[in-house]
Amino acid sequence: MRGLLYIIAVILVIGWAFGFFYANAGGIIHILLVIAIVALLLGVIRRA
């Protein structure tokens, strides 16, 4: 499960970076970043 969270987080961060630098997608880009950060934090919390 931990690996899945990291994969999802990485995909969302890549999507955020792509959208931030190459497209004008508005607020959805920042929502992707927040979701990725939450997924990473959940992974760190569950590991501890």
Backbone torsions as a table, in degrees:
resi	resn	phi	psi	omega
1	MET	NA	-37.8	179.7
2	ARG	-61.7	-43.0	179.8
3	GLY	-62.2	-36.8	179.2
4	LEU	-65.3	-40.4	177.8
5	LEU	-62.2	-41.7	179.5
6	TYR	-66.7	-40.0	178.2
7	ILE	-62.5	-45.9	178.7
8	ILE	-62.0	-43.5	179.9
9	ALA	-61.9	-43.6	-179.9
10	VAL	-64.3	-42.9	178.6
11	ILE	-61.9	-42.6	180.0
12	LEU	-67.3	-38.2	178.1
13	VAL	-66.4	-40.7	177.2
14	ILE	-63.1	-43.3	177.4
15	GLY	-62.2	-40.3	178.1
16	TRP	-63.2	-47.1	-178.5
17	ALA	-62.4	-42.7	179.2
18	PHE	-62.0	-47.0	-179.5
19	GLY	-67.4	-35.9	-178.3
20	PHE	-68.8	-40.4	-174.7
21	PHE	-92.9	-24.3	-172.7
22	TYR	-119.5	-9.3	-178.1
23	ALA	-141.5	161.9	177.9
24	ASN	-112.1	79.5	-174.2
25	ALA	-96.2	-1.3	175.9
26	GLY	75.7	-140.8	-173.1
27	GLY	-69.1	-22.2	-177.4
28	ILE	-61.4	-30.7	-179.7
29	ILE	-64.5	-42.4	-179.1
30	HIS	-72.5	-30.7	175.3
31	ILE	-64.7	-40.3	176.4
32	LEU	-60.7	-41.2	179.4
33	LEU	-64.2	-43.4	179.3
34	VAL	-63.1	-42.5	178.9
35	ILE	-62.9	-40.5	179.0
36	ALA	-64.3	-42.1	179.5
37	ILE	-65.3	-41.5	178.0
38	VAL	-62.4	-41.8	179.3
39	ALA	-63.2	-41.3	177.7
40	LEU	-65.4	-42.5	178.9
41	LEU	-63.7	-40.4	176.8
42	LEU	-61.1	-40.3	178.6
43	GLY	-64.1	-42.1	179.8
44	VAL	-67.8	-42.9	-179.5
45	ILE	-64.1	-42.7	-178.4
46	ARG	-70.1	-26.4	178.5
47	ARG	-73.2	-32.9	-176.0
48	ALA	-71.8	NA	NA
